[in-house]
Amino acid sequence: MVRATLFGLVVDATSLLPPRLRYAYVHRITARLFRRPLPALLARDTPAAPGPAAVTSRRPADLRCVLAADRLDIGGVGAVVEMLATGLEAQGVHPIVVCLGDGTRARRLRARGVEVFSVEDERTALAALRAADPDVIQLHSAAPALERLAIAGETPLIPVLHNTEIHFTRARWRTFETLMHRSYAAIAVSGVVRDFHRRHVSPALGERFRVVPNEAPGRNATGHPQRTAARAELGDVLGVDLAADVVFLCLARYDAQKNIAGTVASFLRAIDATGVPIRLVMAGEPSDWAELGRADGIRRSSPHGDRVHLLANSDAATLLAAADAFLLNSFFEGWPVAATEALSAGLPLVLSDVGGARELVARHPDRSVLIPNATGEAGSVTDARVARARRRSARQDNAADLIAAVTRVAQLARSDGASRADPAPAAGSGAGPSGIAAMMAGHAQIIREAHAHARGRRNLIGHDGLTIPVARS
C-alpha cells in the first residue's frame, strides 16, 4: 500500500501541472527515475528490419495523398495510418507516408512498397512534402512542423481526428480553427470525436466534419491447437498455469488516458465476485511510469495481486489468441483500435463509454458490455475530470459496473464454446475485411472530393469565358 500511496502522490502532484509540462518534462523525469524492465511476450519469428523499398514511379492516373503523422510506433494512430497506407491504392489513391522519425512500422511499410519519408524537423519535412508532390494531404495528429507547413501551403487538407483532445489549450484550438478554414473536410473516427470538436469551432466549420469509423484487419478464427499453443506461451511468460483461468486482456499504453491504475483496482475487487478464476493481463508501452508504478503498487497491496500481470509491448496476435475477453476502461478514446482487433478475433468486450465503444459493443450486445465512463459523460470529458477520477483510482465511480460486467463475461466464457464468436458486421460497417473496405472507401471518397473541389476552385470559369484564379477562404 505504501508503494501505491507514494506513486499516487506523484500522479496527483503532476496532474496539477499543465499538460504541456507533464508530457514534455515530467514524464521524461519519471521515466528516468522509475523505469524498470517489464516481462514481454514476443513474437517467435521476428523478421529482420527490412530496408527501404524501391520507390515506384508515379502513374498519370494516380491521385497522390500524403498521410502526415507523428511517430508511427506510438498508439493506435500509427495502426490506422498503416492500414490506409496499404489499402488506399486499391481505391485509386496513391498513399505516401510522411512521419516524424523512423521505426518498426515505417520500415514495414517500406518493405511493402509504400513510399515513406521519415523527417526530423521543419527543413526535412518541407523537403519530404516537395518530394512527395501530393494532390491532397491527410493530417493524422501530425507533428507540429508538418501541420504548419500544410496550413501555409495550397494543397487541399483533410485532418483526421483520432481522439477527444482534452489537452488542447485555447491557443491550440485557435490553430485548429485555422486548420479547419484551410481544410475541405475533417474526418472524425467516431460520433463522439466529431461532436467534441464541433463544440470548438464555428457552426459553419462544424458542417465540414464527416465520420469514418476505424476498423481492424480480420483475423482467422483461432483453432484449438493455436489457442493451446498461445496460452502455453503466455503461461510461460507469466510463470503460471492458465488451464482453469478466464483471461482478460488489456492492450493499452500505460498512460493517464487509459486509466490503468483504476482498472487494476476495480479488477482486483472483481476477483472475489465472479465465482470463476479470472486473470488480467495488461500489455503496452509505458508512456507514464508513475501511472504504471501506481498500478503496480495497487496490485502488490492486494491478496489477489498475483492474478494481475503488467507486461511491456508484446505480440498482440498471440495475446489475442490466448485471451478469453478484452477489457478497456479508458477515460477517453477516439475509436479504440485494440478493441476493434479484439472483436475481429472473436473476443467479447468490456468497454467504458468512450468514442467508438457503443458501436463496437452493439456488434455483439449479447456477449459484450458497455460500462459508464469513470469521468462521467463520454463527450464531456476534460483534463480536470480525468485528474479527479485518477485521484479516486482505488474506488472509481464505475467500479461496481466493471465488476458486474467482468462477472457476466467471465461466466459466459466458462460456458462451452461461448468465449469466442465469429465477428458480426455492424450496420453499414462490419468488422474484418468488409469493415476495412468500408473504411478505405470512406477515406478515398473524401480525398477525391477534396481534390476535385480544389481543382474546381482553381479553374472557375467566369461569364466571359476566362479562367479566374480564386483565393482560398
KOLLOBA-606699 format. One record per residue (C-alpha): x, y, z. Coordinates in nm, 3 decimals. Layout:
residues N
(pt (X Y Z)),
...
This chain:
residues 473
(pt (0.000 0.000 0.000)),
(pt (0.295 0.231 0.070)),
(pt (0.411 0.194 -0.291)),
(pt (0.065 0.275 -0.427)),
(pt (0.038 0.579 -0.197)),
(pt (0.378 0.717 -0.295)),
(pt (0.315 0.682 -0.667)),
(pt (-0.035 0.820 -0.612)),
(pt (0.118 1.136 -0.463)),
(pt (0.340 1.172 -0.770)),
(pt (0.044 1.124 -1.004)),
(pt (-0.174 1.369 -0.810)),
(pt (0.100 1.631 -0.799)),
(pt (0.179 1.609 -1.169)),
(pt (-0.191 1.626 -1.260)),
(pt (-0.189 1.983 -1.123)),
(pt (0.062 2.089 -1.389)),
(pt (-0.035 2.198 -1.742)),
(pt (-0.040 1.907 -1.991)),
(pt (0.248 2.051 -2.193)),
(pt (0.472 2.034 -1.884)),
(pt (0.357 1.685 -1.792)),
(pt (0.422 1.539 -2.135)),
(pt (0.732 1.739 -2.229)),
(pt (0.919 1.724 -1.898)),
(pt (0.761 1.536 -1.607)),
(pt (0.707 1.210 -1.794)),
(pt (1.070 1.217 -1.905)),
(pt (1.186 1.269 -1.546)),
(pt (0.965 0.994 -1.404)),
(pt (1.086 0.760 -1.679)),
(pt (1.445 0.816 -1.569)),
(pt (1.352 0.763 -1.204)),
(pt (1.113 0.470 -1.227)),
(pt (1.194 0.285 -1.549)),
(pt (1.249 -0.087 -1.499)),
(pt (1.242 -0.398 -1.715)),
(pt (0.899 -0.548 -1.777)),
(pt (0.832 -0.902 -1.897)),
(pt (0.704 -0.932 -2.253)),
(pt (0.561 -1.196 -2.481)),
(pt (0.746 -1.152 -2.809)),
(pt (0.664 -1.299 -3.148)),
(pt (0.851 -1.625 -3.201)),
(pt (0.972 -1.535 -3.550)),
(pt (1.073 -1.168 -3.559)),
(pt (1.196 -1.078 -3.910)),
(pt (1.494 -0.856 -3.956)),
(pt (1.408 -0.492 -4.015)),
(pt (1.360 -0.450 -4.392)),
(pt (1.547 -0.185 -4.581)),
(pt (1.386 0.083 -4.797)),
(pt (1.194 -0.045 -5.097)),
(pt (1.242 0.099 -5.440)),
(pt (1.016 0.399 -5.497)),
(pt (0.760 0.331 -5.766)),
(pt (0.713 0.586 -6.041)),
(pt (0.400 0.798 -6.046)),
(pt (0.129 0.681 -6.283)),
(pt (-0.062 0.959 -6.459)),
(pt (-0.396 0.842 -6.316)),
(pt (-0.271 0.835 -5.957)),
(pt (-0.422 1.076 -5.708)),
(pt (-0.138 1.124 -5.463)),
(pt (-0.225 1.165 -5.096)),
(pt (0.027 1.230 -4.819)),
(pt (-0.058 1.070 -4.484)),
(pt (0.119 1.309 -4.245)),
(pt (0.168 1.178 -3.893)),
(pt (0.377 1.194 -3.579)),
(pt (0.573 0.885 -3.469)),
(pt (0.405 0.573 -3.607)),
(pt (0.502 0.328 -3.335)),
(pt (0.309 0.503 -3.056)),
(pt (-0.063 0.441 -3.004)),
(pt (-0.343 0.344 -3.239)),
(pt (-0.291 0.631 -3.484)),
(pt (0.008 0.451 -3.635)),
(pt (-0.202 0.139 -3.688)),
(pt (-0.466 0.341 -3.875)),
(pt (-0.203 0.510 -4.091)),
(pt (-0.056 0.170 -4.174)),
(pt (-0.397 0.036 -4.278)),
(pt (-0.458 0.338 -4.501)),
(pt (-0.108 0.322 -4.647)),
(pt (-0.160 -0.038 -4.754)),
(pt (-0.527 -0.013 -4.853)),
(pt (-0.588 0.314 -5.035)),
(pt (-0.409 0.208 -5.354)),
(pt (-0.695 -0.033 -5.430)),
(pt (-0.928 0.268 -5.414)),
(pt (-0.731 0.460 -5.678)),
(pt (-0.540 0.674 -5.428)),
(pt (-0.162 0.651 -5.412)),
(pt (-0.054 0.698 -5.046)),
(pt (0.276 0.847 -4.933)),
(pt (0.357 0.848 -4.561)),
(pt (0.544 1.141 -4.406)),
(pt (0.613 1.082 -4.035)),
(pt (0.834 1.201 -3.753)),
(pt (1.130 0.970 -3.706)),
(pt (1.167 0.611 -3.820)),
(pt (1.073 0.283 -3.659)),
(pt (0.933 -0.065 -3.698)),
(pt (0.612 0.040 -3.871)),
(pt (0.787 0.275 -4.116)),
(pt (1.032 0.002 -4.214)),
(pt (0.750 -0.249 -4.253)),
(pt (0.563 -0.013 -4.486)),
(pt (0.873 0.042 -4.699)),
(pt (0.916 -0.335 -4.728)),
(pt (0.562 -0.349 -4.871)),
(pt (0.645 -0.089 -5.135)),
(pt (0.491 0.216 -4.966)),
(pt (0.676 0.546 -5.001)),
(pt (0.774 0.661 -4.652)),
(pt (0.959 0.982 -4.569)),
(pt (1.093 0.998 -4.213)),
(pt (1.154 1.359 -4.105)),
(pt (1.311 1.523 -3.801)),
(pt (1.241 1.898 -3.831)),
(pt (1.076 2.162 -4.048)),
(pt (1.355 2.161 -4.305)),
(pt (1.337 1.787 -4.368)),
(pt (0.956 1.798 -4.353)),
(pt (0.948 2.063 -4.627)),
(pt (1.185 1.857 -4.843)),
(pt (0.968 1.549 -4.793)),
(pt (0.646 1.726 -4.889)),
(pt (0.808 1.870 -5.200)),
(pt (0.938 1.527 -5.300)),
(pt (0.601 1.365 -5.233)),
(pt (0.425 1.617 -5.460)),
(pt (0.078 1.542 -5.314)),
(pt (-0.261 1.629 -5.458)),
(pt (-0.415 1.606 -5.109)),
(pt (-0.272 1.591 -4.754)),
(pt (-0.433 1.399 -4.470)),
(pt (-0.314 1.507 -4.125)),
(pt (-0.317 1.226 -3.866)),
(pt (-0.224 1.405 -3.540)),
(pt (0.072 1.525 -3.744)),
(pt (0.390 1.661 -3.594)),
(pt (0.370 2.042 -3.548)),
(pt (0.622 2.114 -3.824)),
(pt (0.417 1.913 -4.074)),
(pt (0.094 2.083 -3.968)),
(pt (0.245 2.432 -4.001)),
(pt (0.376 2.359 -4.349)),
(pt (0.043 2.210 -4.456)),
(pt (-0.150 2.516 -4.336)),
(pt (0.094 2.752 -4.508)),
(pt (0.071 2.569 -4.840)),
(pt (-0.200 2.540 -5.104)),
(pt (-0.254 2.163 -5.114)),
(pt (-0.608 2.056 -5.008)),
(pt (-0.612 1.937 -4.647)),
(pt (-0.813 1.673 -4.459)),
(pt (-0.744 1.649 -4.085)),
(pt (-0.824 1.303 -3.946)),
(pt (-0.936 1.339 -3.584)),
(pt (-0.840 1.037 -3.377)),
(pt (-0.929 1.147 -3.024)),
(pt (-1.118 1.381 -2.794)),
(pt (-0.836 1.631 -2.748)),
(pt (-0.886 1.724 -2.383)),
(pt (-0.533 1.870 -2.355)),
(pt (-0.575 2.137 -2.622)),
(pt (-0.520 2.490 -2.492)),
(pt (-0.714 2.791 -2.618)),
(pt (-0.420 2.874 -2.844)),
(pt (-0.420 2.520 -2.981)),
(pt (-0.793 2.538 -3.053)),
(pt (-0.733 2.864 -3.243)),
(pt (-0.472 2.682 -3.452)),
(pt (-0.721 2.403 -3.510)),
(pt (-0.982 2.652 -3.630)),
(pt (-0.723 2.795 -3.872)),
(pt (-0.657 2.441 -3.993)),
(pt (-1.029 2.384 -4.045)),
(pt (-1.055 2.706 -4.250)),
(pt (-0.784 2.562 -4.477)),
(pt (-0.944 2.217 -4.497)),
(pt (-1.202 2.078 -4.734)),
(pt (-1.334 1.842 -4.466)),
(pt (-1.230 1.674 -4.142)),
(pt (-1.270 1.302 -4.082)),
(pt (-1.367 1.205 -3.726)),
(pt (-1.322 0.841 -3.631)),
(pt (-1.641 0.837 -3.422)),
(pt (-1.950 1.044 -3.348)),
(pt (-1.811 1.129 -3.003)),
(pt (-1.497 1.276 -3.161)),
(pt (-1.699 1.470 -3.419)),
(pt (-1.930 1.624 -3.159)),
(pt (-1.641 1.707 -2.927)),
(pt (-1.454 1.902 -3.197)),
(pt (-1.767 2.072 -3.330)),
(pt (-1.810 2.246 -2.998)),
(pt (-1.479 2.426 -3.050)),
(pt (-1.538 2.574 -3.398)),
(pt (-1.798 2.789 -3.567)),
(pt (-2.122 2.623 -3.688)),
(pt (-2.013 2.674 -4.050)),
(pt (-1.687 2.487 -3.994)),
(pt (-1.875 2.224 -3.795)),
(pt (-2.054 2.126 -4.114)),
(pt (-1.724 2.004 -4.261)),
(pt (-1.693 1.709 -4.022)),
(pt (-1.753 1.356 -4.154)),
(pt (-1.745 1.029 -3.959)),
(pt (-1.550 0.732 -4.095)),
(pt (-1.515 0.466 -3.821)),
(pt (-1.184 0.294 -3.765)),
(pt (-1.163 -0.077 -3.837)),
(pt (-0.910 -0.354 -3.787)),
(pt (-0.793 -0.634 -4.012)),
(pt (-0.993 -0.952 -3.971)),
(pt (-0.812 -1.240 -3.807)),
(pt (-0.856 -1.604 -3.888)),
(pt (-1.052 -1.795 -3.627)),
(pt (-0.820 -1.936 -3.363)),
(pt (-0.833 -2.314 -3.370)),
(pt (-0.780 -2.531 -3.066)),
(pt (-0.411 -2.610 -3.142)),
(pt (-0.327 -2.240 -3.196)),
(pt (-0.512 -2.134 -2.883)),
(pt (-0.345 -2.407 -2.676)),
(pt (-0.002 -2.300 -2.802)),
(pt (-0.073 -1.930 -2.736)),
(pt (-0.191 -1.998 -2.381)),
(pt (0.116 -2.212 -2.316)),
(pt (0.343 -1.927 -2.439)),
(pt (0.161 -1.672 -2.225)),
(pt (0.169 -1.904 -1.924)),
(pt (0.545 -1.945 -1.963)),
(pt (0.595 -1.566 -1.964)),
(pt (0.369 -1.519 -1.661)),
(pt (0.502 -1.823 -1.478)),
(pt (0.152 -1.964 -1.414)),
(pt (-0.079 -2.239 -1.538)),
(pt (-0.371 -2.083 -1.728)),
(pt (-0.567 -2.404 -1.777)),
(pt (-0.852 -2.314 -1.540)),
(pt (-0.841 -1.934 -1.580)),
(pt (-1.057 -1.691 -1.773)),
(pt (-0.802 -1.445 -1.909)),
(pt (-0.900 -1.080 -1.961)),
(pt (-0.665 -0.888 -2.189)),
(pt (-0.599 -0.512 -2.199)),
(pt (-0.377 -0.381 -2.479)),
(pt (-0.302 -0.019 -2.395)),
(pt (-0.025 0.227 -2.322)),
(pt (0.048 0.282 -1.953)),
(pt (-0.085 0.634 -1.963)),
(pt (-0.334 0.855 -1.777)),
(pt (-0.576 0.829 -2.070)),
(pt (-0.608 0.453 -2.034)),
(pt (-0.697 0.453 -1.661)),
(pt (-0.453 0.171 -1.585)),
(pt (-0.449 0.212 -1.206)),
(pt (-0.828 0.236 -1.182)),
(pt (-0.871 -0.071 -1.400)),
(pt (-0.633 -0.275 -1.185)),
(pt (-0.806 -0.167 -0.863)),
(pt (-1.156 -0.248 -0.990)),
(pt (-1.048 -0.581 -1.143)),
(pt (-0.890 -0.691 -0.815)),
(pt (-1.225 -0.632 -0.645)),
(pt (-1.397 -0.840 -0.915)),
(pt (-1.187 -1.149 -0.844)),
(pt (-1.393 -1.244 -0.539)),
(pt (-1.724 -1.162 -0.712)),
(pt (-1.706 -1.366 -1.030)),
(pt (-1.725 -1.717 -0.889)),
(pt (-1.473 -1.836 -1.150)),
(pt (-1.093 -1.790 -1.156)),
(pt (-1.010 -1.479 -1.357)),
(pt (-0.682 -1.315 -1.450)),
(pt (-0.594 -0.977 -1.606)),
(pt (-0.305 -0.936 -1.848)),
(pt (-0.214 -0.579 -1.946)),
(pt (0.043 -0.512 -2.217)),
(pt (0.167 -0.188 -2.368)),
(pt (0.428 0.084 -2.388)),
(pt (0.488 0.278 -2.064)),
(pt (0.450 0.647 -2.151)),
(pt (0.377 0.742 -1.789)),
(pt (0.595 0.544 -1.548)),
(pt (0.424 0.698 -1.245)),
(pt (0.089 0.561 -1.367)),
(pt (0.248 0.221 -1.413)),
(pt (0.407 0.242 -1.067)),
(pt (0.075 0.329 -0.906)),
(pt (-0.099 0.039 -1.080)),
(pt (0.177 -0.197 -0.970)),
(pt (0.155 -0.065 -0.613)),
(pt (-0.222 -0.127 -0.606)),
(pt (-0.161 -0.477 -0.743)),
(pt (0.106 -0.559 -0.486)),
(pt (-0.110 -0.442 -0.195)),
(pt (-0.389 -0.688 -0.282)),
(pt (-0.402 -1.054 -0.174)),
(pt (-0.504 -1.124 -0.536)),
(pt (-0.214 -0.928 -0.685)),
(pt (-0.065 -1.239 -0.842)),
(pt (-0.368 -1.255 -1.074)),
(pt (-0.288 -0.922 -1.242)),
(pt (0.012 -0.903 -1.478)),
(pt (0.176 -0.592 -1.628)),
(pt (0.370 -0.665 -1.947)),
(pt (0.567 -0.446 -2.183)),
(pt (0.475 -0.421 -2.552)),
(pt (0.403 -0.779 -2.656)),
(pt (0.288 -0.978 -2.956)),
(pt (-0.078 -0.883 -2.995)),
(pt (-0.168 -1.181 -3.213)),
(pt (-0.052 -1.432 -2.952)),
(pt (-0.217 -1.244 -2.666)),
(pt (-0.550 -1.222 -2.853)),
(pt (-0.533 -1.594 -2.931)),
(pt (-0.465 -1.674 -2.564)),
(pt (-0.728 -1.446 -2.411)),
(pt (-1.094 -1.511 -2.333)),
(pt (-1.212 -1.149 -2.322)),
(pt (-1.092 -0.793 -2.380)),
(pt (-1.114 -0.513 -2.121)),
(pt (-1.055 -0.141 -2.177)),
(pt (-1.161 0.107 -1.909)),
(pt (-1.022 0.428 -2.062)),
(pt (-1.119 0.781 -1.970)),
(pt (-1.131 0.887 -2.337)),
(pt (-1.069 0.740 -2.682)),
(pt (-1.141 0.838 -3.038)),
(pt (-1.205 0.483 -3.156)),
(pt (-1.010 0.207 -2.977)),
(pt (-0.820 0.014 -3.244)),
(pt (-0.709 -0.256 -2.999)),
(pt (-1.071 -0.325 -2.904)),
(pt (-1.162 -0.347 -3.272)),
(pt (-0.882 -0.602 -3.322)),
(pt (-1.011 -0.800 -3.024)),
(pt (-1.362 -0.802 -3.166)),
(pt (-1.230 -0.920 -3.502)),
(pt (-1.056 -1.203 -3.316)),
(pt (-1.392 -1.310 -3.172)),
(pt (-1.341 -1.189 -2.814)),
(pt (-1.622 -1.042 -2.603)),
(pt (-1.558 -0.683 -2.494)),
(pt (-1.592 -0.491 -2.169)),
(pt (-1.552 -0.124 -2.262)),
(pt (-1.601 0.203 -2.081)),
(pt (-1.819 0.456 -2.264)),
(pt (-1.569 0.631 -2.493)),
(pt (-1.559 0.715 -2.863)),
(pt (-1.643 0.406 -3.069)),
(pt (-1.729 0.189 -2.767)),
(pt (-2.106 0.194 -2.817)),
(pt (-2.069 0.098 -3.181)),
(pt (-1.831 -0.189 -3.102)),
(pt (-2.042 -0.332 -2.819)),
(pt (-2.350 -0.311 -3.042)),
(pt (-2.192 -0.560 -3.280)),
(pt (-2.220 -0.834 -3.014)),
(pt (-2.456 -0.698 -2.747)),
(pt (-2.530 -1.046 -2.615)),
(pt (-2.164 -1.106 -2.532)),
(pt (-2.010 -0.762 -2.480)),
(pt (-2.081 -0.499 -2.214)),
(pt (-2.062 -0.119 -2.212)),
(pt (-1.994 0.034 -1.870)),
(pt (-2.015 0.401 -1.767)),
(pt (-1.711 0.622 -1.806)),
(pt (-1.537 0.687 -1.473)),
(pt (-1.528 1.062 -1.553)),
(pt (-1.894 1.098 -1.645)),
(pt (-2.049 1.156 -1.988)),
(pt (-1.810 1.045 -2.265)),
(pt (-1.835 1.359 -2.477)),
(pt (-1.780 1.595 -2.184)),
(pt (-1.452 1.456 -2.057)),
(pt (-1.196 1.719 -1.953)),
(pt (-0.846 1.718 -1.813)),
(pt (-0.986 1.822 -1.472)),
(pt (-1.238 1.535 -1.471)),
(pt (-0.964 1.288 -1.557)),
(pt (-0.749 1.423 -1.274)),
(pt (-1.036 1.378 -1.027)),
(pt (-1.102 1.023 -1.144)),
(pt (-0.732 0.936 -1.118)),
(pt (-0.727 1.056 -0.758)),
(pt (-1.005 0.803 -0.694)),
(pt (-0.826 0.514 -0.865)),
(pt (-0.889 0.278 -0.573)),
(pt (-1.266 0.345 -0.571)),
(pt (-1.383 0.488 -0.902)),
(pt (-1.748 0.567 -0.975)),
(pt (-1.779 0.289 -1.234)),
(pt (-1.611 0.017 -1.024)),
(pt (-1.937 -0.166 -0.946)),
(pt (-2.032 -0.163 -1.314)),
(pt (-1.692 -0.302 -1.414)),
(pt (-1.718 -0.578 -1.153)),
(pt (-2.065 -0.675 -1.278)),
(pt (-1.951 -0.673 -1.642)),
(pt (-1.641 -0.881 -1.572)),
(pt (-1.853 -1.128 -1.376)),
(pt (-2.104 -1.165 -1.660)),
(pt (-1.840 -1.208 -1.930)),
(pt (-1.629 -1.447 -1.718)),
(pt (-1.926 -1.671 -1.651)),
(pt (-2.016 -1.664 -2.019)),
(pt (-1.659 -1.756 -2.110)),
(pt (-1.677 -2.064 -1.890)),
(pt (-1.973 -2.192 -2.091)),
(pt (-1.866 -2.446 -2.352)),
(pt (-1.780 -2.276 -2.678)),
(pt (-1.914 -1.940 -2.566)),
(pt (-1.592 -1.746 -2.517)),
(pt (-1.538 -1.676 -2.886)),
(pt (-1.772 -1.597 -3.170)),
(pt (-1.747 -1.513 -3.536)),
(pt (-1.741 -1.133 -3.553)),
(pt (-2.066 -0.996 -3.691)),
(pt (-2.067 -0.689 -3.915)),
(pt (-2.234 -0.380 -3.779)),
(pt (-2.494 -0.195 -3.981)),
(pt (-2.313 -0.009 -4.252)),
(pt (-1.968 -0.111 -4.132)),
(pt (-1.854 -0.457 -4.037)),
(pt (-1.558 -0.593 -3.856)),
(pt (-1.295 -0.771 -4.059)),
(pt (-1.237 -0.731 -4.434)),
(pt (-1.577 -0.579 -4.514)),
(pt (-1.522 -0.316 -4.245)),
(pt (-1.174 -0.237 -4.375)),
(pt (-1.317 -0.198 -4.726)),
(pt (-1.581 0.045 -4.597)),
(pt (-1.316 0.243 -4.409)),
(pt (-1.093 0.265 -4.719)),
(pt (-1.385 0.365 -4.941)),
(pt (-1.489 0.636 -4.695)),
(pt (-1.142 0.790 -4.680)),
(pt (-1.086 0.761 -5.056)),
(pt (-1.419 0.926 -5.138)),
(pt (-1.340 1.233 -4.925)),
(pt (-0.986 1.251 -5.069)),
(pt (-1.127 1.252 -5.423)),
(pt (-1.386 1.515 -5.330)),
(pt (-1.117 1.741 -5.181)),
(pt (-0.904 1.709 -5.493)),
(pt (-1.197 1.779 -5.726)),
(pt (-1.310 2.075 -5.515)),
(pt (-0.961 2.230 -5.523)),
(pt (-0.935 2.188 -5.898)),
(pt (-1.274 2.346 -5.942)),
(pt (-1.182 2.647 -5.729)),
(pt (-0.859 2.697 -5.924)),
(pt (-1.036 2.679 -6.256)),
(pt (-1.369 2.854 -6.213)),
(pt (-1.497 2.981 -6.547)),
(pt (-1.637 3.334 -6.541)),
(pt (-1.923 3.465 -6.753)),
(pt (-1.674 3.594 -7.008)),
(pt (-1.518 3.252 -7.051)),
(pt (-1.190 3.346 -6.884)),
(pt (-1.024 3.132 -6.618)),
(pt (-1.035 3.321 -6.290)),
(pt (-0.799 3.220 -6.007)),
(pt (-0.990 3.214 -5.679)),
(pt (-0.821 3.277 -5.345)),
(pt (-0.872 3.017 -5.075)),
(pt (-1.104 3.104 -4.790)),
